[in-house]
Amino acid sequence: MPTDQPPDRPDEQDLALLETLAETGPTTVPQLADRLGDHPATIERRCFALQHDGRIRQCTGGKFILAESDDEPGDVASQVASD
């Protein structure tokens, strides 16, 4: 599926998802969908893509959290800038 954006660069919606996870901590797909105003299927697809890219990980209970990095925890801007 062709896109305008390179696959390793998150778009605005991915950044909103990452920022939400940074603010809330471990969060389920339905909770993310409610907070972001998107359909749960859309959020789940984005979460799996971000998980594949190593930006987030899934933990117990199906909740997603930011993946650990060498940067300060929760610093979404530095995670994106490092790519």
C-alpha positions in Angstrom: 0.0 0.0 0.0 1.8 3.2 -1.1 1.9 6.2 1.2 3.2 9.7 1.0 5.3 9.2 4.1 8.3 6.9 4.7 7.2 3.9 6.8 9.7 4.7 9.6 8.4 8.2 10.2 5.2 8.5 12.3 2.5 10.8 11.0 0.4 13.2 13.1 -2.0 10.6 14.2 0.8 8.2 15.3 2.4 11.1 17.2 -0.9 11.8 19.0 -1.1 8.1 19.9 2.5 8.1 21.2 1.9 11.3 23.2 -1.2 9.8 24.7 0.7 6.7 25.8 3.4 8.9 27.3 0.7 10.8 29.3 -1.4 7.8 30.4 1.0 4.9 30.6 -0.3 1.4 29.8 -3.5 1.8 27.8 -5.8 -0.6 25.9 -6.9 -0.1 22.3 -10.5 0.8 23.3 -9.2 3.4 25.8 -6.9 4.9 23.2 -9.8 5.0 20.7 -11.9 6.9 23.2 -9.2 9.4 24.0 -8.2 10.0 20.3 -11.7 9.8 18.8 -10.8 7.1 16.3 -12.3 3.7 15.6 -10.7 0.9 17.7 -9.7 -1.0 14.5 -7.8 2.0 13.3 -6.0 2.4 16.7 -5.2 -1.3 16.8 -3.7 -1.2 13.3 -1.6 1.8 14.2 -0.5 0.2 17.5 0.7 -2.9 15.7 2.6 -0.8 13.1 4.3 1.2 15.9 5.0 -2.0 17.7 6.6 -3.5 14.6 8.7 -0.3 14.4 9.8 -0.8 18.0 8.2 2.4 19.2 5.7 0.8 21.5 5.2 -2.7 23.0 2.2 -4.7 24.2 2.2 -5.8 27.8 -0.1 -7.8 30.1 -3.8 -7.4 29.5 -3.3 -6.2 25.9 -2.2 -2.8 27.0 0.3 -0.8 25.0 3.1 1.2 26.4 6.0 3.2 25.0 9.0 1.0 24.3 12.0 1.6 26.4 14.8 3.7 24.8 18.1 5.3 25.8 16.3 8.7 26.0 14.3 9.9 28.9 11.1 7.8 29.3 8.0 9.5 27.8 10.0 11.8 25.6 8.1 11.2 22.4 9.9 14.1 20.6 13.3 12.6 21.1 12.1 9.2 20.0 10.9 10.6 16.7 13.9 12.8 16.2 16.3 9.9 16.7 15.0 8.3 13.5 
